[in-house]
Amino acid sequence: MHEEENAQAAGPRRLAVEFTGSGSEYFRIWLVNLLLTLVTLSLYQPFAKARKLAYFHGNTLIGGRPLGFHGNPWKMLRGYLLMLLFGVAYGVSSRFSPVAALVAVGSFVLLWPALWRASLQFRLGNTSWCGMRFGFDGSLGGAYRCMLPGLLTWAGFVAVAVLAPKPAAGPAPAEADAFAPLSPAAFGVLMGLTTLAMLLAMPLALAWVKRYQHGHYVYAGQRSRLEAGTGEFYLYALKVFGVTLLVGVVGAATVGGLAALGFAGAAAGAGRHFATGLLVIGMLAFYAGYFVIVLPYGQSRLQNLVWGRTRSQALQCRSGLRLWPLGRLTLKNLVLTILTLGLYWPFAAVATARMRLQALEVEVDGDVAQWQAGAQAGTQDATGDAAGDFFGIDLGL
């Protein structure tokens, strides 16, 4: 069994990625998870996540061999309670003081890189293939550095928002006196410049985050790296912006044309319901274009860019996810989920996972069994994985 992986290979071999899960199987898991999460007032959510990950990992086959998930849901509960604590702190503080709410949000943002790193350590450290676990060896300082563009632009946006002009009428919060508000003109200019800076920094932030994330995967002595340059992420963002603009222009023209047709029909005696109906159809077509074209375009191109350029000494990932099949599947999932009042969602999740996973391929240079055996014989530093396992945080990344 699996002789092709155990035999010496003369050159690189390609291992297909398959997904064998079915919507009906996952529907039963999803329904039980949903009911228990509701009954326990959401406290079952980490256990539901563990069951979901175990199912999806177990049905993901690389070269005919499944992944495994070994996360302890009781440890995941600690991470979930931590996230819940942040949410409660923000909800309570926002009812009494805008400044306190801002402090709560700021604290969470400052802790986010550490939490995200712990999540990656936990997820990778509890995922296995062929009897060996993956790992993530990114440093804490690296997690903060990679998120620096996003954190700085967010801080600038918040600073400008705090200095917003006071309303013309009505009592102002007591805390607002501690800040000198800007004039409406200055606020508009600064808010525009801050928004522009955020948009320009988004591709850079995405590049740094993905380079950190995909540059520290570890498996059997293999350490991954992402060979995509920052310019490629700006090109990706430019293409997504272009597609979004095109869909927006076509959508606006469609809505405008149908609205004009509807009002013309109403003027001719067809009634207001005719005009309203055409306007609703136009708006639905506009939103459908966003969900069926823009989102699948961004998802498919990002997966191909990131996974297609991830490699290690003896491993090379490839991705060939295509827009139109993913767009058609997205439309089908959207329509059926709405028509079934959400009950089709597990089938949609399985179908999407199958398409995205089976677009991947792993190229292996050498004998997998040999360098696995060599890694098992060596010593590995488990400090990072222990930290992630201690917190038990899984953020779904």
Buried (B, 14 or more C-beta within 10 A) or exposed (E): EEEEBEEEBEEEBEBEBBBEBBBEBBBEBBEEBBEBBEEEEEBBBBBBBBBBBBBBBBBBBBBEBBBBBBBBBEBBBBBBEBBBEBEEBBEEBBEEBBBBBBBBBEEBBEEBBBBBBBBBBBBBBBBBBBEBBBBBBBEEEBBBEBBBBBBBBBBBBBEBEBBBEEEEEEEEEEEBEEEEBBEEEEBEEBBEEBBEBBEEBBBBBBBBBBBBBBBBBBBBBBBBBBEBEEEBBBBBBEEBBEBBEEBBEBBEEBBEEBBEBBBEBBEEEBEEEBBEBBBEBBBEBBEBBEBBBBBBBBBBBBBBBBBBBBBBEBBBBBBEBEBEEBBEBBBBBBEBBEEEEEEBBBBBBBBBBBBBBBBBBBBBBBBBBEBBEEBEEEEBEEEBBEBBBBBBBBBEE
